[in-house]
Amino acid sequence: MKIYGFSQKSGSELKLLSEVNLVAEPAALRDLASFLYRCADEMEDQNEDWEQDHFDSNEVVCPHFVVFNPDIVDE
């Protein structure tokens, strides 16, 4: 697993992250966990036809989460 992210100050350069810290209420964590489970299920079901999905949150300060299929991402 590789996790990439953008800085709030310099959002133009994608960086490989070594640590991720989540500060969230239980409901938000459950929403994110459900999203990740759904991505995993769809990725297995659709194989290389599944490219990516975006997590939508009702929280104003929630960062944008995107999950990519590692089988089709060029590195």
PQR file with spaces between the fields and no chain letter, atoms N, CA, C, O and H, PARSE charges and radii, in Angstrom:
ATOM       1  N    MET     1       0.843   -1.169    0.000 -0.4000 1.5000
ATOM       2  CA   MET     1       0.000    0.000    0.000 -0.0000 2.0000
ATOM       3  C    MET     1       0.891    1.236    0.000  0.5500 1.7000
ATOM       4  O    MET     1       1.871    1.322    0.740 -0.5500 1.4000
ATOM       5  N    LYS     2       0.527    2.177   -0.841 -0.4000 1.5000
ATOM       6  CA   LYS     2       1.200    3.476   -0.861 -0.0000 2.0000
ATOM       7  C    LYS     2       0.138    4.539   -0.654  0.5500 1.7000
ATOM       8  O    LYS     2      -0.954    4.455   -1.217 -0.5500 1.4000
ATOM       9  H    LYS     2      -0.269    2.107   -1.443  0.4000 1.0000
ATOM      10  N    ILE     3       0.456    5.534    0.152 -0.4000 1.5000
ATOM      11  CA   ILE     3      -0.475    6.626    0.405 -0.0000 2.0000
ATOM      12  C    ILE     3       0.199    7.919   -0.038  0.5500 1.7000
ATOM      13  O    ILE     3       1.307    8.242    0.388 -0.5500 1.4000
ATOM      14  H    ILE     3       1.342    5.602    0.610  0.4000 1.0000
ATOM      15  N    TYR     4      -0.500    8.647   -0.903 -0.4000 1.5000
ATOM      16  CA   TYR     4       0.001    9.918   -1.415 -0.0000 2.0000
ATOM      17  C    TYR     4      -0.895   11.029   -0.919  0.5500 1.7000
ATOM      18  O    TYR     4      -2.046   10.791   -0.551 -0.5500 1.4000
ATOM      19  H    TYR     4      -1.401    8.384   -1.248  0.4000 1.0000
ATOM      20  N    GLY     5      -0.371   12.241   -0.908 -0.4000 1.5000
ATOM      21  CA   GLY     5      -1.191   13.368   -0.486 -0.0000 2.0000
ATOM      22  C    GLY     5      -0.621   14.692   -0.948  0.5500 1.7000
ATOM      23  O    GLY     5       0.517   14.788   -1.407 -0.5500 1.4000
ATOM      24  H    GLY     5       0.564   12.434   -1.207  0.4000 1.0000
ATOM      25  N    PHE     6      -1.454   15.706   -0.809 -0.4000 1.5000
ATOM      26  CA   PHE     6      -1.075   17.074   -1.126 -0.0000 2.0000
ATOM      27  C    PHE     6      -1.029   17.887    0.157  0.5500 1.7000
ATOM      28  O    PHE     6      -1.807   17.642    1.079 -0.5500 1.4000
ATOM      29  H    PHE     6      -2.378   15.628   -0.436  0.4000 1.0000
ATOM      30  N    SER     7      -0.134   18.840    0.219 -0.4000 1.5000
ATOM      31  CA   SER     7      -0.060   19.764    1.335 -0.0000 2.0000
ATOM      32  C    SER     7      -1.127   20.841    1.159  0.5500 1.7000
ATOM      33  O    SER     7      -1.443   21.222    0.032 -0.5500 1.4000
ATOM      34  H    SER     7       0.497   19.039   -0.531  0.4000 1.0000
ATOM      35  N    GLN     8      -1.681   21.332    2.261 -0.4000 1.5000
ATOM      36  CA   GLN     8      -2.636   22.433    2.173 -0.0000 2.0000
ATOM      37  C    GLN     8      -1.946   23.706    1.686  0.5500 1.7000
ATOM      38  O    GLN     8      -2.567   24.532    1.016 -0.5500 1.4000
ATOM      39  H    GLN     8      -1.424   21.022    3.177  0.4000 1.0000
ATOM      40  N    LYS     9      -0.663   23.866    2.023 -0.4000 1.5000
ATOM      41  CA   LYS     9       0.066   25.067    1.614 -0.0000 2.0000
ATOM      42  C    LYS     9       0.491   25.002    0.163  0.5500 1.7000
ATOM      43  O    LYS     9       0.380   25.989   -0.563 -0.5500 1.4000
ATOM      44  H    LYS     9      -0.159   23.195    2.567  0.4000 1.0000
ATOM      45  N    SER    10       0.974   23.860   -0.263 -0.4000 1.5000
ATOM      46  CA   SER    10       1.464   23.686   -1.621 -0.0000 2.0000
ATOM      47  C    SER    10       0.758   22.491   -2.239  0.5500 1.7000
ATOM      48  O    SER    10       1.319   21.397   -2.307 -0.5500 1.4000
ATOM      49  H    SER    10       1.065   23.058    0.326  0.4000 1.0000
ATOM      50  N    GLY    11      -0.469   22.698   -2.690 -0.4000 1.5000
ATOM      51  CA   GLY    11      -1.304   21.606   -3.155 -0.0000 2.0000
ATOM      52  C    GLY    11      -0.990   21.090   -4.535  0.5500 1.7000
ATOM      53  O    GLY    11      -1.727   20.246   -5.046 -0.5500 1.4000
ATOM      54  H    GLY    11      -0.925   23.587   -2.635  0.4000 1.0000
ATOM      55  N    SER    12       0.071   21.558   -5.163 -0.4000 1.5000
ATOM      56  CA   SER    12       0.327   21.160   -6.540 -0.0000 2.0000
ATOM      57  C    SER    12       1.275   19.971   -6.664  0.5500 1.7000
ATOM      58  O    SER    12       1.372   19.374   -7.736 -0.5500 1.4000
ATOM      59  H    SER    12       0.670   22.243   -4.748  0.4000 1.0000
ATOM      60  N    GLU    13       1.968   19.621   -5.599 -0.4000 1.5000
ATOM      61  CA   GLU    13       2.957   18.547   -5.670 -0.0000 2.0000
ATOM      62  C    GLU    13       2.502   17.341   -4.847  0.5500 1.7000
ATOM      63  O    GLU    13       2.386   17.417   -3.624 -0.5500 1.4000
ATOM      64  H    GLU    13       1.890   20.106   -4.728  0.4000 1.0000
ATOM      65  N    LEU    14       2.248   16.223   -5.539 -0.4000 1.5000
ATOM      66  CA   LEU    14       1.838   14.988   -4.879 -0.0000 2.0000
ATOM      67  C    LEU    14       3.053   14.360   -4.209  0.5500 1.7000
ATOM      68  O    LEU    14       4.109   14.230   -4.827 -0.5500 1.4000
ATOM      69  H    LEU    14       2.342   16.161   -6.533  0.4000 1.0000
ATOM      70  N    LYS    15       2.900   13.964   -2.922 -0.4000 1.5000
ATOM      71  CA   LYS    15       4.011   13.390   -2.166 -0.0000 2.0000
ATOM      72  C    LYS    15       3.610   12.060   -1.558  0.5500 1.7000
ATOM      73  O    LYS    15       2.464   11.875   -1.148 -0.5500 1.4000
ATOM      74  H    LYS    15       2.042   14.070   -2.420  0.4000 1.0000
ATOM      75  N    LEU    16       4.559   11.135   -1.502 -0.4000 1.5000
ATOM      76  CA   LEU    16       4.362    9.868   -0.819 -0.0000 2.0000
ATOM      77  C    LEU    16       4.407   10.135    0.681  0.5500 1.7000
ATOM      78  O    LEU    16       5.365   10.724    1.179 -0.5500 1.4000
ATOM      79  H    LEU    16       5.490   11.286   -1.835  0.4000 1.0000
ATOM      80  N    LEU    17       3.379    9.705    1.399 -0.4000 1.5000
ATOM      81  CA   LEU    17       3.286    9.968    2.833 -0.0000 2.0000
ATOM      82  C    LEU    17       3.768    8.765    3.623  0.5500 1.7000
ATOM      83  O    LEU    17       3.537    7.620    3.234 -0.5500 1.4000
ATOM      84  H    LEU    17       2.600    9.226    0.994  0.4000 1.0000
ATOM      85  N    SER    18       4.432    9.029    4.722 -0.4000 1.5000
ATOM      86  CA   SER    18       4.901    7.947    5.586 -0.0000 2.0000
ATOM      87  C    SER    18       3.973    7.734    6.781  0.5500 1.7000
ATOM      88  O    SER    18       4.058    6.712    7.461 -0.5500 1.4000
ATOM      89  H    SER    18       4.619    9.959    5.038  0.4000 1.0000
ATOM      90  N    GLU    19       3.102    8.686    7.032 -0.4000 1.5000
ATOM      91  CA   GLU    19       2.178    8.579    8.158 -0.0000 2.0000
ATOM      92  C    GLU    19       0.913    9.358    7.836  0.5500 1.7000
ATOM      93  O    GLU    19       0.963   10.409    7.197 -0.5500 1.4000
ATOM      94  H    GLU    19       3.033    9.517    6.480  0.4000 1.0000
ATOM      95  N    VAL    20      -0.218    8.831    8.285 -0.4000 1.5000
ATOM      96  CA   VAL    20      -1.497    9.504    8.128 -0.0000 2.0000
ATOM      97  C    VAL    20      -2.157    9.554    9.497  0.5500 1.7000
ATOM      98  O    VAL    20      -2.207    8.546   10.202 -0.5500 1.4000
ATOM      99  H    VAL    20      -0.258    7.978    8.804  0.4000 1.0000
ATOM     100  N    ASN    21      -2.657   10.709    9.870 -0.4000 1.5000
ATOM     101  CA   ASN    21      -3.355   10.872   11.140 -0.0000 2.0000
ATOM     102  C    ASN    21      -4.785   11.296   10.860  0.5500 1.7000
ATOM     103  O    ASN    21      -5.017   12.283   10.161 -0.5500 1.4000
ATOM     104  H    ASN    21      -2.616   11.527    9.297  0.4000 1.0000
ATOM     105  N    LEU    22      -5.750   10.553   11.403 -0.4000 1.5000
ATOM     106  CA   LEU    22      -7.152   10.896   11.235 -0.0000 2.0000
ATOM     107  C    LEU    22      -7.700   11.404   12.562  0.5500 1.7000
ATOM     108  O    LEU    22      -7.524   10.770   13.603 -0.5500 1.4000
ATOM     109  H    LEU    22      -5.561    9.752   11.971  0.4000 1.0000
ATOM     110  N    VAL    23      -8.355   12.537   12.513 -0.4000 1.5000
ATOM     111  CA   VAL    23      -9.059   13.074   13.674 -0.0000 2.0000
ATOM     112  C    VAL    23     -10.520   13.122   13.250  0.5500 1.7000
ATOM     113  O    VAL    23     -10.922   14.002   12.490 -0.5500 1.4000
ATOM     114  H    VAL    23      -8.497   13.051   11.668  0.4000 1.0000
ATOM     115  N    ALA    24     -11.313   12.175   13.743 -0.4000 1.5000
ATOM     116  CA   ALA    24     -12.683   12.052   13.246 -0.0000 2.0000
ATOM     117  C    ALA    24     -13.589   11.424   14.287  0.5500 1.7000
ATOM     118  O    ALA    24     -13.153   10.664   15.152 -0.5500 1.4000
ATOM     119  H    ALA    24     -10.986   11.460   14.361  0.4000 1.0000
ATOM     120  N    GLU    25     -14.856   11.765   14.176 -0.4000 1.5000
ATOM     121  CA   GLU    25     -15.892   11.151   15.004 -0.0000 2.0000
ATOM     122  C    GLU    25     -16.120    9.717   14.517  0.5500 1.7000
ATOM     123  O    GLU    25     -15.813    9.399   13.368 -0.5500 1.4000
ATOM     124  H    GLU    25     -15.210   12.382   13.474  0.4000 1.0000
ATOM     125  N    PRO    26     -16.657    8.851   15.384 -0.5600 1.5000
ATOM     126  CA   PRO    26     -16.910    7.467   14.987  0.2800 2.0000
ATOM     127  C    PRO    26     -17.751    7.334   13.708  0.5500 1.7000
ATOM     128  O    PRO    26     -17.476    6.465   12.880 -0.5500 1.4000
ATOM     129  N    ALA    27     -18.756    8.174   13.542 -0.4000 1.5000
ATOM     130  CA   ALA    27     -19.603    8.077   12.342 -0.0000 2.0000
ATOM     131  C    ALA    27     -18.792    8.341   11.073  0.5500 1.7000
ATOM     132  O    ALA    27     -18.983    7.664   10.063 -0.5500 1.4000
ATOM     133  H    ALA    27     -18.979    8.880   14.215  0.4000 1.0000
ATOM     134  N    ALA    28     -17.894    9.316   11.120 -0.4000 1.5000
ATOM     135  CA   ALA    28     -17.065    9.622    9.952 -0.0000 2.0000
ATOM     136  C    ALA    28     -16.102    8.478    9.662  0.5500 1.7000
ATOM     137  O    ALA    28     -15.867    8.149    8.499 -0.5500 1.4000
ATOM     138  H    ALA    28     -17.739    9.867   11.940  0.4000 1.0000
ATOM     139  N    LEU    29     -15.544    7.869   10.704 -0.4000 1.5000
ATOM     140  CA   LEU    29     -14.653    6.722   10.509 -0.0000 2.0000
ATOM     141  C    LEU    29     -15.408    5.545    9.899  0.5500 1.7000
ATOM     142  O    LEU    29     -14.880    4.842    9.038 -0.5500 1.4000
ATOM     143  H    LEU    29     -15.735    8.136   11.649  0.4000 1.0000
ATOM     144  N    ARG    30     -16.634    5.335   10.345 -0.4000 1.5000
ATOM     145  CA   ARG    30     -17.444    4.256    9.768 -0.0000 2.0000
ATOM     146  C    ARG    30     -17.772    4.530    8.303  0.5500 1.7000
ATOM     147  O    ARG    30     -17.755    3.615    7.479 -0.5500 1.4000
ATOM     148  H    ARG    30     -17.063    5.906   11.045  0.4000 1.0000
ATOM     149  N    ASP    31     -18.069    5.786    7.979 -0.4000 1.5000
ATOM     150  CA   ASP    31     -18.325    6.154    6.578 -0.0000 2.0000
ATOM     151  C    ASP    31     -17.102    5.864    5.718  0.5500 1.7000
ATOM     152  O    ASP    31     -17.223    5.304    4.629 -0.5500 1.4000
ATOM     153  H    ASP    31     -18.083    6.529    8.648  0.4000 1.0000
ATOM     154  N    LEU    32     -15.931    6.244    6.204 -0.4000 1.5000
ATOM     155  CA   LEU    32     -14.696    6.015    5.458 -0.0000 2.0000
ATOM     156  C    LEU    32     -14.410    4.520    5.332  0.5500 1.7000
ATOM     157  O    LEU    32     -14.016    4.053    4.264 -0.5500 1.4000
ATOM     158  H    LEU    32     -15.832    6.699    7.089  0.4000 1.0000
ATOM     159  N    ALA    33     -14.605    3.771    6.414 -0.4000 1.5000
ATOM     160  CA   ALA    33     -14.389    2.321    6.375 -0.0000 2.0000
ATOM     161  C    ALA    33     -15.339    1.660    5.376  0.5500 1.7000
ATOM     162  O    ALA    33     -14.929    0.774    4.627 -0.5500 1.4000
ATOM     163  H    ALA    33     -14.925    4.150    7.282  0.4000 1.0000
ATOM     164  N    SER    34     -16.592    2.080    5.360 -0.4000 1.5000
ATOM     165  CA   SER    34     -17.554    1.533    4.405 -0.0000 2.0000
ATOM     166  C    SER    34     -17.135    1.836    2.977  0.5500 1.7000
ATOM     167  O    SER    34     -17.247    0.980    2.100 -0.5500 1.4000
ATOM     168  H    SER    34     -16.925    2.800    5.969  0.4000 1.0000
ATOM     169  N    PHE    35     -16.660    3.034    2.741 -0.4000 1.5000
ATOM     170  CA   PHE    35     -16.171    3.418    1.418 -0.0000 2.0000
ATOM     171  C    PHE    35     -15.010    2.519    0.991  0.5500 1.7000
ATOM     172  O    PHE    35     -14.978    2.043   -0.144 -0.5500 1.4000
ATOM     173  H    PHE    35     -16.570    3.729    3.453  0.4000 1.0000
ATOM     174  N    LEU    36     -14.065    2.288    1.890 -0.4000 1.5000
ATOM     175  CA   LEU    36     -12.908    1.451    1.560 -0.0000 2.0000
ATOM     176  C    LEU    36     -13.319    0.005    1.290  0.5500 1.7000
ATOM     177  O    LEU    36     -12.799   -0.625    0.370 -0.5500 1.4000
ATOM     178  H    LEU    36     -14.090    2.674    2.812  0.4000 1.0000
ATOM     179  N    TYR    37     -14.253   -0.526    2.090 -0.4000 1.5000
ATOM     180  CA   TYR    37     -14.761   -1.875    1.849 -0.0000 2.0000
ATOM     181  C    TYR    37     -15.431   -1.962    0.482  0.5500 1.7000
ATOM     182  O    TYR    37     -15.222   -2.925   -0.256 -0.5500 1.4000
ATOM     183  H    TYR    37     -14.675   -0.014    2.838  0.4000 1.0000
ATOM     184  N    ARG    38     -16.244   -0.946    0.144 -0.4000 1.5000
ATOM     185  CA   ARG    38     -16.928   -0.938   -1.137 -0.0000 2.0000
ATOM     186  C    ARG    38     -15.929   -0.887   -2.284  0.5500 1.7000
ATOM     187  O    ARG    38     -16.099   -1.579   -3.288 -0.5500 1.4000
ATOM     188  H    ARG    38     -16.414   -0.163    0.743  0.4000 1.0000
ATOM     189  N    CYS    39     -14.886   -0.070   -2.141 -0.4000 1.5000
ATOM     190  CA   CYS    39     -13.841    0.001   -3.169 -0.0000 2.0000
ATOM     191  C    CYS    39     -13.174   -1.359   -3.362  0.5500 1.7000
ATOM     192  O    CYS    39     -12.963   -1.799   -4.493 -0.5500 1.4000
ATOM     193  H    CYS    39     -14.747    0.491   -1.326  0.4000 1.0000
ATOM     194  N    ALA    40     -12.846   -2.018   -2.261 -0.4000 1.5000
ATOM     195  CA   ALA    40     -12.197   -3.328   -2.351 -0.0000 2.0000
ATOM     196  C    ALA    40     -13.102   -4.337   -3.045  0.5500 1.7000
ATOM     197  O    ALA    40     -12.644   -5.100   -3.896 -0.5500 1.4000
ATOM     198  H    ALA    40     -13.017   -1.661   -1.343  0.4000 1.0000
ATOM     199  N    ASP    41     -14.384   -4.346   -2.688 -0.4000 1.5000
ATOM     200  CA   ASP    41     -15.330   -5.276   -3.321 -0.0000 2.0000
ATOM     201  C    ASP    41     -15.455   -5.001   -4.816  0.5500 1.7000
ATOM     202  O    ASP    41     -15.422   -5.927   -5.627 -0.5500 1.4000
ATOM     203  H    ASP    41     -14.756   -3.726   -1.997  0.4000 1.0000
ATOM     204  N    GLU    42     -15.600   -3.720   -5.181 -0.4000 1.5000
ATOM     205  CA   GLU    42     -15.742   -3.362   -6.594 -0.0000 2.0000
ATOM     206  C    GLU    42     -14.467   -3.677   -7.373  0.5500 1.7000
ATOM     207  O    GLU    42     -14.534   -4.127   -8.516 -0.5500 1.4000
ATOM     208  H    GLU    42     -15.627   -2.968   -4.523  0.4000 1.0000
ATOM     209  N    MET    43     -13.311   -3.442   -6.761 -0.4000 1.5000
ATOM     210  CA   MET    43     -12.041   -3.717   -7.418 -0.0000 2.0000
ATOM     211  C    MET    43     -11.911   -5.209   -7.717  0.5500 1.7000
ATOM     212  O    MET    43     -11.460   -5.593   -8.797 -0.5500 1.4000
ATOM     213  H    MET    43     -13.258   -3.076   -5.832  0.4000 1.0000
ATOM     214  N    GLU    44     -12.309   -6.052   -6.755 -0.4000 1.5000
ATOM     215  CA   GLU    44     -12.261   -7.500   -6.970 -0.0000 2.0000
ATOM     216  C    GLU    44     -13.274   -7.947   -8.024  0.5500 1.7000
ATOM     217  O    GLU    44     -12.973   -8.803   -8.856 -0.5500 1.4000
ATOM     218  H    GLU    44     -12.675   -5.741   -5.878  0.4000 1.0000
ATOM     219  N    ASP    45     -14.464   -7.372   -7.987 -0.4000 1.5000
ATOM     220  CA   ASP    45     -15.518   -7.771   -8.920 -0.0000 2.0000
ATOM     221  C    ASP    45     -15.240   -7.317  -10.354  0.5500 1.7000
ATOM     222  O    ASP    45     -15.526   -8.043  -11.306 -0.5500 1.4000
ATOM     223  H    ASP    45     -14.709   -6.677   -7.311  0.4000 1.0000
ATOM     224  N    GLN    46     -14.680   -6.115  -10.502 -0.4000 1.5000
ATOM     225  CA   GLN    46     -14.520   -5.518  -11.829 -0.0000 2.0000
ATOM     226  C    GLN    46     -13.098   -5.607  -12.374  0.5500 1.7000
ATOM     227  O    GLN    46     -12.857   -5.260  -13.531 -0.5500 1.4000
ATOM     228  H    GLN    46     -14.447   -5.525   -9.728  0.4000 1.0000
ATOM     229  N    ASN    47     -12.161   -6.066  -11.561 -0.4000 1.5000
ATOM     230  CA   ASN    47     -10.758   -6.205  -11.965 -0.0000 2.0000
ATOM     231  C    ASN    47     -10.232   -4.915  -12.576  0.5500 1.7000
ATOM     232  O    ASN    47     -10.360   -3.855  -11.963 -0.5500 1.4000
ATOM     233  H    ASN    47     -12.356   -6.348  -10.621  0.4000 1.0000
ATOM     234  N    GLU    48      -9.651   -4.975  -13.754 -0.4000 1.5000
ATOM     235  CA   GLU    48      -9.036   -3.793  -14.368 -0.0000 2.0000
ATOM     236  C    GLU    48     -10.055   -2.809  -14.945  0.5500 1.7000
ATOM     237  O    GLU    48      -9.675   -1.731  -15.401 -0.5500 1.4000
ATOM     238  H    GLU    48      -9.547   -5.836  -14.252  0.4000 1.0000
ATOM     239  N    ASP    49     -11.338   -3.164  -14.932 -0.4000 1.5000
ATOM     240  CA   ASP    49     -12.372   -2.221  -15.360 -0.0000 2.0000
ATOM     241  C    ASP    49     -12.629   -1.163  -14.289  0.5500 1.7000
ATOM     242  O    ASP    49     -13.187   -0.104  -14.577 -0.5500 1.4000
ATOM     243  H    ASP    49     -11.646   -4.040  -14.561  0.4000 1.0000
ATOM     244  N    TRP    50     -12.221   -1.452  -13.059 -0.4000 1.5000
ATOM     245  CA   TRP    50     -12.402   -0.497  -11.962 -0.0000 2.0000
ATOM     246  C    TRP    50     -11.133    0.327  -11.846  0.5500 1.7000
ATOM     247  O    TRP    50     -10.055   -0.219  -11.613 -0.5500 1.4000
ATOM     248  H    TRP    50     -11.767   -2.311  -12.826  0.4000 1.0000
ATOM     249  N    GLU    51     -11.253    1.637  -12.006 -0.4000 1.5000
ATOM     250  CA   GLU    51     -10.072    2.499  -11.994 -0.0000 2.0000
ATOM     251  C    GLU    51      -9.902    3.240  -10.679  0.5500 1.7000
ATOM     252  O    GLU    51      -8.840    3.164  -10.060 -0.5500 1.4000
ATOM     253  H    GLU    51     -12.129    2.081  -12.194  0.4000 1.0000
ATOM     254  N    GLN    52     -10.944    3.964  -10.239 -0.4000 1.5000
ATOM     255  CA   GLN    52     -10.834    4.777   -9.032 -0.0000 2.0000
ATOM     256  C    GLN    52     -12.218    5.160   -8.528  0.5500 1.7000
ATOM     257  O    GLN    52     -13.216    5.036   -9.238 -0.5500 1.4000
ATOM     258  H    GLN    52     -11.806    4.026  -10.741  0.4000 1.0000
ATOM     259  N    ASP    53     -12.252    5.630   -7.277 -0.4000 1.5000
ATOM     260  CA   ASP    53     -13.484    6.162   -6.709 -0.0000 2.0000
ATOM     261  C    ASP    53     -13.110    7.261   -5.722  0.5500 1.7000
ATOM     262  O    ASP    53     -12.008    7.267   -5.172 -0.5500 1.4000
ATOM     263  H    ASP    53     -11.441    5.731   -6.700  0.4000 1.0000
ATOM     264  N    HIS    54     -14.025    8.177   -5.506 -0.4000 1.5000
ATOM     265  CA   HIS    54     -13.801    9.336   -4.637 -0.0000 2.0000
ATOM     266  C    HIS    54     -14.758    9.269   -3.456  0.5500 1.7000
ATOM     267  O    HIS    54     -15.947    8.993   -3.614 -0.5500 1.4000
ATOM     268  H    HIS    54     -14.919    8.172   -5.953  0.4000 1.0000
ATOM     269  N    PHE    55     -14.217    9.527   -2.275 -0.4000 1.5000
ATOM     270  CA   PHE    55     -15.017    9.532   -1.047 -0.0000 2.0000
ATOM     271  C    PHE    55     -15.684   10.887   -0.893  0.5500 1.7000
ATOM     272  O    PHE    55     -15.019   11.923   -0.905 -0.5500 1.4000
ATOM     273  H    PHE    55     -13.251    9.752   -2.147  0.4000 1.0000
ATOM     274  N    ASP    56     -17.003   10.871   -0.749 -0.4000 1.5000
ATOM     275  CA   ASP    56     -17.749   12.101   -0.523 -0.0000 2.0000
ATOM     276  C    ASP    56     -18.173   12.156    0.935  0.5500 1.7000
ATOM     277  O    ASP    56     -18.751   11.207    1.465 -0.5500 1.4000
ATOM     278  H    ASP    56     -17.543   10.030   -0.739  0.4000 1.0000
ATOM     279  N    SER    57     -17.881   13.271    1.569 -0.4000 1.5000
ATOM     280  CA   SER    57     -18.217   13.428    2.981 -0.0000 2.0000
ATOM     281  C    SER    57     -19.097   14.652    3.161  0.5500 1.7000
ATOM     282  O    SER    57     -18.993   15.623    2.412 -0.5500 1.4000
ATOM     283  H    SER    57     -17.412   14.042    1.139  0.4000 1.0000
ATOM     284  N    ASN    58     -19.962   14.593    4.162 -0.4000 1.5000
ATOM     285  CA   ASN    58     -20.795   15.753    4.504 -0.0000 2.0000
ATOM     286  C    ASN    58     -20.047   16.733    5.400  0.5500 1.7000
ATOM     287  O    ASN    58     -20.529   17.837    5.657 -0.5500 1.4000
ATOM     288  H    ASN    58     -20.046   13.804    4.770  0.4000 1.0000
ATOM     289  N    GLU    59     -18.869   16.333    5.875 -0.4000 1.5000
ATOM     290  CA   GLU    59     -18.091   17.199    6.758 -0.0000 2.0000
ATOM     291  C    GLU    59     -17.372   18.264    5.933  0.5500 1.7000
ATOM     292  O    GLU    59     -16.767   17.961    4.905 -0.5500 1.4000
ATOM     293  H    GLU    59     -18.478   15.437    5.667  0.4000 1.0000
ATOM     294  N    VAL    60     -17.443   19.488    6.384 -0.4000 1.5000
ATOM     295  CA   VAL    60     -16.857   20.611    5.651 -0.0000 2.0000
ATOM     296  C    VAL    60     -15.340   20.497    5.565  0.5500 1.7000
ATOM     297  O    VAL    60     -14.762   20.845    4.535 -0.5500 1.4000
ATOM     298  H    VAL    60     -17.935   19.735    7.220  0.4000 1.0000
ATOM     299  N    VAL    61     -14.688   20.025    6.606 -0.4000 1.5000
ATOM     300  CA   VAL    61     -13.226   20.009    6.648 -0.0000 2.0000
ATOM     301  C    VAL    61     -12.619   18.667    6.261  0.5500 1.7000
ATOM     302  O    VAL    61     -11.421   18.457    6.451 -0.5500 1.4000
ATOM     303  H    VAL    61     -15.158   19.742    7.443  0.4000 1.0000
ATOM     304  N    CYS    62     -13.419   17.764    5.727 -0.4000 1.5000
ATOM     305  CA   CYS    62     -12.911   16.440    5.370 -0.0000 2.0000
ATOM     306  C    CYS    62     -12.003   16.529    4.149  0.5500 1.7000
ATOM     307  O    CYS    62     -12.364   17.155    3.152 -0.5500 1.4000
ATOM     308  H    CYS    62     -14.392   17.934    5.573  0.4000 1.0000
ATOM     309  N    PRO    63     -10.817   15.904    4.221 -0.5600 1.5000
ATOM     310  CA   PRO    63      -9.950   15.896    3.037  0.2800 2.0000
ATOM     311  C    PRO    63     -10.571   15.035    1.947  0.5500 1.7000
ATOM     312  O    PRO    63     -11.448   14.213    2.212 -0.5500 1.4000
ATOM     313  N    HIS    64     -10.113   15.230    0.743 -0.4000 1.5000
ATOM     314  CA   HIS    64     -10.607   14.468   -0.398 -0.0000 2.0000
ATOM     315  C    HIS    64      -9.863   13.138   -0.452  0.5500 1.7000
ATOM     316  O    HIS    64      -8.639   13.119   -0.579 -0.5500 1.4000
ATOM     317  H    HIS    64      -9.400   15.897    0.528  0.4000 1.0000
ATOM     318  N    PHE    65     -10.593   12.025   -0.356 -0.4000 1.5000
ATOM     319  CA   PHE    65      -9.996   10.698   -0.434 -0.0000 2.0000
ATOM     320  C    PHE    65     -10.280   10.115   -1.820  0.5500 1.7000
ATOM     321  O    PHE    65     -11.416   10.148   -2.292 -0.5500 1.4000
ATOM     322  H    PHE    65     -11.587   12.040   -0.253  0.4000 1.0000
ATOM     323  N    VAL    66      -9.248    9.585   -2.464 -0.4000 1.5000
ATOM     324  CA   VAL    66      -9.397    8.909   -3.747 -0.0000 2.0000
ATOM     325  C    VAL    66      -8.692    7.568   -3.633  0.5500 1.7000
ATOM     326  O    VAL    66      -7.566    7.497   -3.141 -0.5500 1.4000
ATOM     327  H    VAL    66      -8.324    9.558   -2.081  0.4000 1.0000
ATOM     328  N    VAL    67      -9.351    6.497   -4.085 -0.4000 1.5000
ATOM     329  CA   VAL    67      -8.750    5.169   -4.097 -0.0000 2.0000
ATOM     330  C    VAL    67      -8.524    4.778   -5.550  0.5500 1.7000
ATOM     331  O    VAL    67      -9.439    4.852   -6.370 -0.5500 1.4000
ATOM     332  H    VAL    67     -10.266    6.555   -4.485  0.4000 1.0000
ATOM     333  N    PHE    68      -7.306    4.362   -5.863 -0.4000 1.5000
ATOM     334  CA   PHE    68      -6.930    3.938   -7.212 -0.0000 2.0000
ATOM     335  C    PHE    68      -6.675    2.438   -7.229  0.5500 1.7000
ATOM     336  O    PHE    68      -6.226    1.867   -6.235 -0.5500 1.4000
ATOM     337  H    PHE    68      -6.563    4.302   -5.197  0.4000 1.0000
ATOM     338  N    ASN    69      -6.961    1.807   -8.353 -0.4000 1.5000
ATOM     339  CA   ASN    69      -6.653    0.397   -8.561 -0.0000 2.0000
ATOM     340  C    ASN    69      -5.171    0.270   -8.837  0.5500 1.7000
ATOM     341  O    ASN    69      -4.704    0.829   -9.830 -0.5500 1.4000
ATOM     342  H    ASN    69      -7.326    2.271   -9.160  0.4000 1.0000
ATOM     343  N    PRO    70      -4.400   -0.432   -8.017 -0.5600 1.5000
ATOM     344  CA   PRO    70      -2.953   -0.516   -8.218  0.2800 2.0000
ATOM     345  C    PRO    70      -2.570   -1.287   -9.486  0.5500 1.7000
ATOM     346  O    PRO    70      -1.445   -1.158   -9.969 -0.5500 1.4000
ATOM     347  N    ASP    71      -3.495   -2.087  -10.027 -0.4000 1.5000
ATOM     348  CA   ASP    71      -3.190   -2.839  -11.238 -0.0000 2.0000
ATOM     349  C    ASP    71      -3.168   -1.993  -12.490  0.5500 1.7000
ATOM     350  O    ASP    71      -2.660   -2.430  -13.523 -0.5500 1.4000
ATOM     351  H    ASP    71      -4.409   -2.192   -9.635  0.4000 1.0000
ATOM     352  N    ILE    72      -3.716   -0.775  -12.416 -0.4000 1.5000
ATOM     353  CA   ILE    72      -3.738    0.040  -13.632 -0.0000 2.0000
ATOM     354  C    ILE    72      -3.050    1.388  -13.460  0.5500 1.7000
ATOM     355  O    ILE    72      -3.049    2.196  -14.388 -0.5500 1.4000
ATOM     356  H    ILE    72      -4.128   -0.421  -11.577  0.4000 1.0000
ATOM     357  N    VAL    73      -2.464    1.647  -12.294 -0.4000 1.5000
ATOM     358  CA   VAL    73      -1.772    2.914  -12.051 -0.0000 2.0000
ATOM     359  C    VAL    73      -0.325    2.788  -12.499  0.5500 1.7000
ATOM     360  O    VAL    73       0.384    1.870  -12.085 -0.5500 1.4000
ATOM     361  H    VAL    73      -2.465    0.990  -11.540  0.4000 1.0000
ATOM     362  N    ASP    74       0.113    3.721  -13.353 -0.4000 1.5000
ATOM     363  CA   ASP    74       1.525    3.761  -13.768 -0.0000 2.0000
ATOM     364  C    ASP    74       2.337    4.447  -12.690  0.5500 1.7000
ATOM     365  O    ASP    74       1.946    5.495  -12.177 -0.5500 1.4000
ATOM     366  H    ASP    74      -0.462    4.466  -13.689  0.4000 1.0000
ATOM     367  N    GLU    75       3.472    3.851  -12.347 -0.4000 1.5000
ATOM     368  CA   GLU    75       4.337    4.474  -11.334 -0.0000 2.0000
ATOM     369  C    GLU    75       5.637    4.882  -11.953  0.5500 1.7000
ATOM     370  O    GLU    75       6.503    5.425  -11.268 -0.5500 1.4000
ATOM     371  H    GLU    75       3.790    2.999  -12.764  0.4000 1.0000
